[in-house]
Amino acid sequence: MISRGDELNITVDSDKCIRCGACEASCPSRILSWVADELCVANPGRCIGCGHCVAVCRDSALSHSELPAEKFVEIGDRGPLDREELRRLFIERRTCRRFLDELVSREQIDKLIDIARWAPTSTNSQNVRFMVFQGRDAVRELAVETSRHYLKLERRLANPITRFGIGLGIGRKTVAAYRLRMPAIVEMFAKTLAGEDDRLFYNASSVVLLFSSGLPHLAYAGCNLAAMEILLAAQSMGLGACINGYALTALIRDAKMRERFDIPKGYTVGSMIAVGVPGGVFYRVPPRNKRRVIWRDE
């Protein structure tokens, strides 16, 4: 996102321009208008820097001072992607909970993040950040801190007064669900702390944490859109990936844990993905629930 006031400059090459109006129609901020055969820019400070005005110009007649032409990726007239191949990528993606004892290289993780940065964000804010726990020691440190969080929570939930207070904060149903699953949770994290069985990250060699500034609900949306791109990109690269809710929830609810891992104040932790070399191959896709859709027609 950009906001540079009157410094913004959008110009048109009159020799190339065919006056089709596509740039004006595509501007989400409505700052472009054609007046007497001339493109006028009103309220340039409202520009969100999406670049659509330049991207829709078939004849490359438009230039944007904040978005150099050489940084645009050419699409051309290739047409839409193959629907069946895209469908295969979506439905054959599996959550991986068994990783080999092999390291995913920093270069591979960097490729995943480079793809994820193209995910959409509200008002083109592009404010999703990434933190990579790379290698066994870094992932182990995160696993230990997460385990300690839940073992501490188990002790706190055992106290009726503390349990009541926690219920006021996260809801009594959530507390009841925790208490129901707590024996299994305690066993899982006790083994993780002891180094006996990595039931948290499943021996993954890397963990990618996504966090974002801005309104929390929009920050969550931005992080999860980027996370989905990482999941799909990992599938296409032959890597395994798994969203981790336990560690994510611990970071969301534990301010000291966020401070421990240098999450900037004012940022929302939105998603976490374990990445590694998969320890198996899937030969079929399990069934899914039927579509649940509410249509609101005229």
DRENDO-1510 file (C-alpha; in Angstrom, 1 decimal, always signed):
<recs>
REC; n; res; u; v; w
REC; 1; MET; +0.0; +0.0; +0.0 .
REC; 2; ILE; +1.2; +3.5; -0.7 .
REC; 3; SER; +0.1; +6.9; +0.5 .
REC; 4; ARG; +2.3; +9.7; -0.6 .
REC; 5; GLY; -0.2; +12.4; -1.3 .
REC; 6; ASP; +0.6; +14.8; -4.1 .
REC; 7; GLU; +3.9; +13.1; -4.9 .
REC; 8; LEU; +2.0; +10.4; -6.8 .
REC; 9; ASN; +2.2; +10.8; -10.6 .
REC; 10; ILE; +0.2; +8.7; -13.1 .
REC; 11; THR; +0.9; +9.6; -16.7 .
REC; 12; VAL; -0.4; +8.4; -20.1 .
REC; 13; ASP; +1.5; +8.0; -23.3 .
REC; 14; SER; -1.0; +9.6; -25.7 .
REC; 15; ASP; +0.6; +7.9; -28.7 .
REC; 16; LYS; -0.1; +4.4; -27.2 .
REC; 17; CYS; -3.4; +5.1; -25.4 .
REC; 18; ILE; -6.6; +4.0; -27.2 .
REC; 19; ARG; -8.9; +5.7; -24.7 .
REC; 20; CYS; -10.6; +2.5; -23.8 .
REC; 21; GLY; -11.3; +3.6; -20.2 .
REC; 22; ALA; -10.1; +0.3; -18.6 .
REC; 23; CYS; -7.7; +2.1; -16.2 .
REC; 24; GLU; -10.5; +4.3; -14.9 .
REC; 25; ALA; -12.9; +1.4; -14.5 .
REC; 26; SER; -10.4; -0.8; -12.7 .
REC; 27; CYS; -9.3; +1.8; -10.0 .
REC; 28; PRO; -10.8; +0.8; -6.7 .
REC; 29; SER; -10.1; +4.2; -5.2 .
REC; 30; ARG; -11.9; +6.0; -8.0 .
REC; 31; ILE; -9.2; +8.6; -8.4 .
REC; 32; LEU; -8.9; +8.4; -12.2 .
REC; 33; SER; -11.3; +10.0; -14.7 .
REC; 34; TRP; -11.2; +11.0; -18.3 .
REC; 35; VAL; -12.0; +14.7; -18.9 .
REC; 36; ALA; -11.8; +16.2; -22.4 .
REC; 37; ASP; -9.6; +13.3; -23.7 .
REC; 38; GLU; -7.2; +13.7; -20.8 .
REC; 39; LEU; -6.7; +11.4; -17.9 .
REC; 40; CYS; -7.1; +13.3; -14.6 .
REC; 41; VAL; -5.9; +12.1; -11.2 .
REC; 42; ALA; -8.0; +13.4; -8.2 .
REC; 43; ASN; -7.0; +12.8; -4.6 .
REC; 44; PRO; -3.8; +10.9; -5.3 .
REC; 45; GLY; -3.4; +10.3; -1.6 .
REC; 46; ARG; -6.2; +7.7; -1.8 .
REC; 47; CYS; -4.2; +5.5; -4.2 .
REC; 48; ILE; -3.6; +2.1; -2.5 .
REC; 49; GLY; -0.9; +1.1; -4.9 .
REC; 50; CYS; -2.7; -1.9; -6.3 .
REC; 51; GLY; -1.3; -1.2; -9.8 .
REC; 52; HIS; -4.5; -2.3; -11.5 .
REC; 53; CYS; -4.5; +0.8; -13.7 .
REC; 54; VAL; -1.2; -0.2; -15.2 .
REC; 55; ALA; -2.0; -3.9; -15.2 .
REC; 56; VAL; -5.2; -3.6; -17.3 .
REC; 57; CYS; -3.6; -1.4; -20.0 .
REC; 58; ARG; -3.1; -3.7; -22.9 .
REC; 59; ASP; -1.0; -1.2; -24.8 .
REC; 60; SER; +1.3; -0.3; -21.9 .
REC; 61; ALA; +0.3; +3.4; -22.1 .
REC; 62; LEU; +0.1; +4.1; -18.4 .
REC; 63; SER; +2.9; +4.6; -15.9 .
REC; 64; HIS; +2.8; +5.0; -12.2 .
REC; 65; SER; +5.5; +6.8; -10.4 .
REC; 66; GLU; +5.5; +4.5; -7.3 .
REC; 67; LEU; +5.3; +1.3; -9.3 .
REC; 68; PRO; +8.1; +1.0; -11.9 .
REC; 69; ALA; +7.1; -0.8; -15.1 .
REC; 70; GLU; +10.1; -3.2; -14.9 .
REC; 71; LYS; +8.7; -4.6; -11.6 .
REC; 72; PHE; +5.5; -5.8; -13.2 .
REC; 73; VAL; +5.2; -9.5; -14.2 .
REC; 74; GLU; +3.9; -9.9; -17.7 .
REC; 75; ILE; +0.8; -12.1; -18.2 .
REC; 76; GLY; +0.1; -11.6; -21.9 .
REC; 77; ASP; -2.8; -13.5; -23.5 .
REC; 78; ARG; -2.1; -17.0; -22.2 .
REC; 79; GLY; -5.7; -17.5; -21.1 .
REC; 80; PRO; -6.9; -19.1; -17.9 .
REC; 81; LEU; -5.1; -21.9; -16.1 .
REC; 82; ASP; -6.2; -25.4; -16.8 .
REC; 83; ARG; -9.2; -26.0; -14.5 .
REC; 84; GLU; -8.5; -29.7; -14.0 .
REC; 85; GLU; -4.9; -29.2; -13.0 .
REC; 86; LEU; -5.9; -26.5; -10.6 .
REC; 87; ARG; -8.6; -28.7; -9.1 .
REC; 88; ARG; -6.0; -31.5; -8.7 .
REC; 89; LEU; -3.7; -29.2; -6.8 .
REC; 90; PHE; -6.6; -28.1; -4.5 .
REC; 91; ILE; -8.1; -31.5; -3.7 .
REC; 92; GLU; -5.0; -33.6; -3.7 .
REC; 93; ARG; -3.3; -31.4; -1.1 .
REC; 94; ARG; -3.0; -33.3; +2.1 .
REC; 95; THR; -2.0; -32.2; +5.6 .
REC; 96; CYS; +1.3; -33.9; +6.4 .
REC; 97; ARG; +1.7; -35.3; +10.0 .
REC; 98; ARG; +4.7; -37.5; +9.3 .
REC; 99; PHE; +8.0; -36.0; +8.2 .
REC; 100; LEU; +11.3; -37.6; +7.3 .
REC; 101; ASP; +14.5; -36.7; +9.3 .
REC; 102; GLU; +15.7; -34.5; +6.4 .
REC; 103; LEU; +16.1; -30.7; +6.3 .
REC; 104; VAL; +14.2; -28.5; +4.0 .
REC; 105; SER; +16.7; -25.9; +2.7 .
REC; 106; ARG; +16.5; -22.3; +3.4 .
REC; 107; GLU; +16.2; -21.7; -0.4 .
REC; 108; GLN; +13.1; -23.9; -0.5 .
REC; 109; ILE; +11.4; -22.1; +2.4 .
REC; 110; ASP; +12.3; -18.8; +0.7 .
REC; 111; LYS; +10.5; -19.9; -2.5 .
REC; 112; LEU; +7.4; -20.7; -0.5 .
REC; 113; ILE; +7.4; -17.3; +1.1 .
REC; 114; ASP; +8.1; -15.5; -2.2 .
REC; 115; ILE; +4.9; -17.1; -3.5 .
REC; 116; ALA; +3.0; -16.3; -0.4 .
REC; 117; ARG; +3.7; -12.6; -0.6 .
REC; 118; TRP; +1.5; -12.4; -3.7 .
REC; 119; ALA; -1.6; -13.3; -1.6 .
REC; 120; PRO; -4.3; -10.6; -1.5 .
REC; 121; THR; -4.5; -8.3; +1.5 .
REC; 122; SER; -7.1; -5.7; +2.5 .
REC; 123; THR; -6.6; -2.4; +0.7 .
REC; 124; ASN; -3.4; -3.8; -0.7 .
REC; 125; SER; -1.8; -3.3; +2.6 .
REC; 126; GLN; +0.8; -6.1; +2.0 .
REC; 127; ASN; +1.4; -6.1; +5.7 .
REC; 128; VAL; +1.8; -9.9; +6.3 .
REC; 129; ARG; +5.2; -10.7; +7.9 .
REC; 130; PHE; +6.9; -14.1; +8.1 .
REC; 131; MET; +9.1; -15.6; +10.8 .
REC; 132; VAL; +10.9; -18.9; +10.0 .
REC; 133; PHE; +12.0; -21.4; +12.7 .
REC; 134; GLN; +14.7; -23.1; +10.6 .
REC; 135; GLY; +16.3; -26.3; +11.7 .
REC; 136; ARG; +15.7; -28.8; +14.5 .
REC; 137; ASP; +17.0; -26.6; +17.4 .
REC; 138; ALA; +14.8; -23.6; +16.4 .
REC; 139; VAL; +11.7; -25.8; +16.0 .
REC; 140; ARG; +12.5; -27.6; +19.2 .
REC; 141; GLU; +12.6; -24.3; +21.1 .
REC; 142; LEU; +9.2; -23.4; +19.8 .
REC; 143; ALA; +7.8; -26.8; +20.7 .
REC; 144; VAL; +9.2; -26.5; +24.3 .
REC; 145; GLU; +7.7; -23.1; +24.8 .
REC; 146; THR; +4.3; -24.3; +23.5 .
REC; 147; SER; +4.4; -27.4; +25.7 .
REC; 148; ARG; +5.1; -25.3; +28.8 .
REC; 149; HIS; +2.2; -23.0; +27.9 .
REC; 150; TYR; -0.3; -25.9; +27.9 .
REC; 151; LEU; +1.1; -27.7; +31.0 .
REC; 152; LYS; +0.8; -24.4; +32.8 .
REC; 153; LEU; -2.8; -24.0; +31.5 .
REC; 154; GLU; -3.6; -27.5; +32.8 .
REC; 155; ARG; -2.5; -26.5; +36.3 .
REC; 156; ARG; -4.5; -23.3; +36.2 .
REC; 157; LEU; -7.6; -25.1; +35.0 .
REC; 158; ALA; -7.4; -27.4; +38.0 .
REC; 159; ASN; -8.1; -24.4; +40.3 .
REC; 160; PRO; -11.9; -23.6; +40.2 .
REC; 161; ILE; -11.3; -19.9; +40.8 .
REC; 162; THR; -8.7; -19.5; +38.1 .
REC; 163; ARG; -10.8; -21.7; +35.8 .
REC; 164; PHE; -13.8; -19.3; +36.3 .
REC; 165; GLY; -11.6; -16.3; +35.4 .
REC; 166; ILE; -10.2; -18.0; +32.3 .
REC; 167; GLY; -13.8; -18.8; +31.3 .
REC; 168; LEU; -14.7; -15.2; +31.4 .
REC; 169; GLY; -11.9; -14.4; +29.0 .
REC; 170; ILE; -12.1; -17.3; +26.4 .
REC; 171; GLY; -15.6; -18.6; +27.1 .
REC; 172; ARG; -16.9; -21.4; +29.3 .
REC; 173; LYS; -17.4; -23.7; +26.3 .
REC; 174; THR; -13.8; -23.4; +25.3 .
REC; 175; VAL; -12.7; -24.1; +28.9 .
REC; 176; ALA; -15.0; -27.2; +29.0 .
REC; 177; ALA; -13.4; -28.4; +25.7 .
REC; 178; TYR; -9.9; -27.9; +27.1 .
REC; 179; ARG; -10.8; -29.9; +30.3 .
REC; 180; LEU; -12.2; -32.7; +28.2 .
REC; 181; ARG; -9.1; -33.0; +26.1 .
REC; 182; MET; -6.6; -32.0; +28.7 .
REC; 183; PRO; -5.4; -35.6; +29.7 .
REC; 184; ALA; -4.5; -36.3; +26.1 .
REC; 185; ILE; -3.0; -32.8; +25.7 .
REC; 186; VAL; -0.9; -33.2; +28.9 .
REC; 187; GLU; +0.4; -36.6; +27.7 .
REC; 188; MET; +1.2; -35.2; +24.3 .
REC; 189; PHE; +3.2; -32.2; +25.5 .
REC; 190; ALA; +4.9; -34.1; +28.3 .
REC; 191; LYS; +6.3; -36.4; +25.7 .
REC; 192; THR; +7.3; -33.4; +23.5 .
REC; 193; LEU; +9.1; -31.8; +26.4 .
REC; 194; ALA; +10.9; -35.0; +27.2 .
REC; 195; GLY; +12.0; -35.3; +23.6 .
REC; 196; GLU; +10.3; -38.7; +23.3 .
REC; 197; ASP; +7.8; -38.0; +20.6 .
REC; 198; ASP; +7.3; -34.8; +18.6 .
REC; 199; ARG; +3.5; -34.8; +18.5 .
REC; 200; LEU; +3.4; -31.0; +17.9 .
REC; 201; PHE; +5.4; -30.5; +14.7 .
REC; 202; TYR; +5.8; -34.2; +13.7 .
REC; 203; ASN; +9.6; -33.9; +13.2 .
REC; 204; ALA; +9.3; -31.1; +10.7 .
REC; 205; SER; +12.5; -29.2; +10.0 .
REC; 206; SER; +10.9; -25.8; +9.5 .
REC; 207; VAL; +8.0; -23.8; +10.9 .
REC; 208; VAL; +6.7; -20.6; +9.2 .
REC; 209; LEU; +4.8; -18.2; +11.4 .
REC; 210; LEU; +2.7; -15.5; +9.8 .
REC; 211; PHE; +1.7; -12.3; +11.6 .
REC; 212; SER; +0.3; -9.0; +10.4 .
REC; 213; SER; -0.5; -5.5; +11.5 .
REC; 214; GLY; -3.9; -3.7; +11.1 .
REC; 215; LEU; -7.4; -4.6; +12.3 .
REC; 216; PRO; -7.2; -8.1; +13.9 .
REC; 217; HIS; -9.9; -9.7; +11.7 .
REC; 218; LEU; -8.3; -8.4; +8.5 .
REC; 219; ALA; -4.9; -9.4; +9.8 .
REC; 220; TYR; -6.1; -13.0; +10.3 .
REC; 221; ALA; -7.6; -13.0; +6.8 .
REC; 222; GLY; -4.4; -11.8; +5.3 .
REC; 223; CYS; -2.2; -14.3; +7.1 .
REC; 224; ASN; -4.5; -17.2; +6.2 .
REC; 225; LEU; -4.7; -16.3; +2.6 .
REC; 226; ALA; -0.9; -16.2; +2.5 .
REC; 227; ALA; -0.8; -19.5; +4.5 .
REC; 228; MET; -3.0; -21.2; +1.9 .
REC; 229; GLU; -0.6; -20.2; -0.9 .
REC; 230; ILE; +2.3; -21.7; +1.1 .
REC; 231; LEU; +0.3; -25.0; +1.5 .
REC; 232; LEU; -0.4; -25.2; -2.2 .
REC; 233; ALA; +3.1; -24.2; -3.2 .
REC; 234; ALA; +4.6; -26.8; -0.8 .
REC; 235; GLN; +2.4; -29.5; -2.5 .
REC; 236; SER; +3.6; -28.5; -5.9 .
REC; 237; MET; +7.2; -28.7; -4.7 .
REC; 238; GLY; +6.8; -32.2; -3.2 .
REC; 239; LEU; +7.0; -30.9; +0.3 .
REC; 240; GLY; +4.7; -31.7; +3.2 .
REC; 241; ALA; +3.0; -29.0; +5.3 .
REC; 242; CYS; +0.7; -28.8; +8.2 .
REC; 243; ILE; -1.2; -25.9; +9.9 .
REC; 244; ASN; -0.5; -26.0; +13.6 .
REC; 245; GLY; -3.3; -24.7; +15.8 .
REC; 246; TYR; -1.8; -25.6; +19.2 .
REC; 247; ALA; +1.3; -23.4; +18.9 .
REC; 248; LEU; -0.6; -20.7; +17.1 .
REC; 249; THR; -3.2; -20.5; +19.9 .
REC; 250; ALA; -0.4; -20.4; +22.5 .
REC; 251; LEU; +1.2; -17.5; +20.8 .
REC; 252; ILE; -2.1; -15.6; +20.5 .
REC; 253; ARG; -3.0; -16.0; +24.2 .
REC; 254; ASP; +0.5; -15.8; +25.8 .
REC; 255; ALA; +2.0; -12.3; +25.7 .
REC; 256; LYS; +5.2; -13.5; +27.3 .
REC; 257; MET; +5.6; -16.2; +24.6 .
REC; 258; ARG; +5.1; -13.5; +21.9 .
REC; 259; GLU; +7.8; -11.4; +23.6 .
REC; 260; ARG; +10.1; -14.4; +23.9 .
REC; 261; PHE; +10.0; -14.8; +20.1 .
REC; 262; ASP; +10.1; -11.1; +19.3 .
REC; 263; ILE; +6.6; -10.7; +17.8 .
REC; 264; PRO; +6.2; -6.9; +17.5 .
REC; 265; LYS; +3.5; -5.3; +19.6 .
REC; 266; GLY; +0.4; -4.4; +17.6 .
REC; 267; TYR; +0.8; -7.4; +15.3 .
REC; 268; THR; -1.7; -10.2; +15.1 .
REC; 269; VAL; -0.4; -13.8; +15.0 .
REC; 270; GLY; -2.5; -15.3; +12.2 .
REC; 271; SER; -1.2; -18.7; +11.1 .
REC; 272; MET; +1.6; -21.2; +11.6 .
REC; 273; ILE; +2.8; -24.0; +9.2 .
REC; 274; ALA; +5.1; -26.9; +9.8 .
REC; 275; VAL; +7.1; -27.7; +6.6 .
REC; 276; GLY; +9.2; -30.8; +5.9 .
REC; 277; VAL; +10.0; -33.7; +3.7 .
REC; 278; PRO; +6.9; -35.9; +3.7 .
REC; 279; GLY; +7.3; -39.4; +5.2 .
REC; 280; GLY; +4.7; -41.0; +3.0 .
REC; 281; VAL; +2.6; -40.9; -0.2 .
REC; 282; PHE; -1.1; -40.5; -0.5 .
REC; 283; TYR; -2.8; -42.7; -3.1 .
REC; 284; ARG; -6.4; -41.5; -2.8 .
REC; 285; VAL; -8.4; -38.5; -1.6 .
REC; 286; PRO; -10.7; -39.0; +1.5 .
REC; 287; PRO; -14.3; -37.9; +1.1 .
REC; 288; ARG; -15.4; -34.5; +2.3 .
REC; 289; ASN; -18.7; -33.2; +3.6 .
REC; 290; LYS; -21.3; -32.0; +1.2 .
REC; 291; ARG; -21.4; -28.4; +0.2 .
REC; 292; ARG; -23.4; -26.2; +2.7 .
REC; 293; VAL; -24.5; -23.1; +0.9 .
REC; 294; ILE; -27.1; -20.5; +1.6 .
REC; 295; TRP; -28.3; -18.9; -1.6 .
REC; 296; ARG; -29.9; -15.4; -1.4 .
REC; 297; ASP; -31.6; -14.8; -4.7 .
REC; 298; GLU; -33.9; -12.1; -5.8 .
</recs>
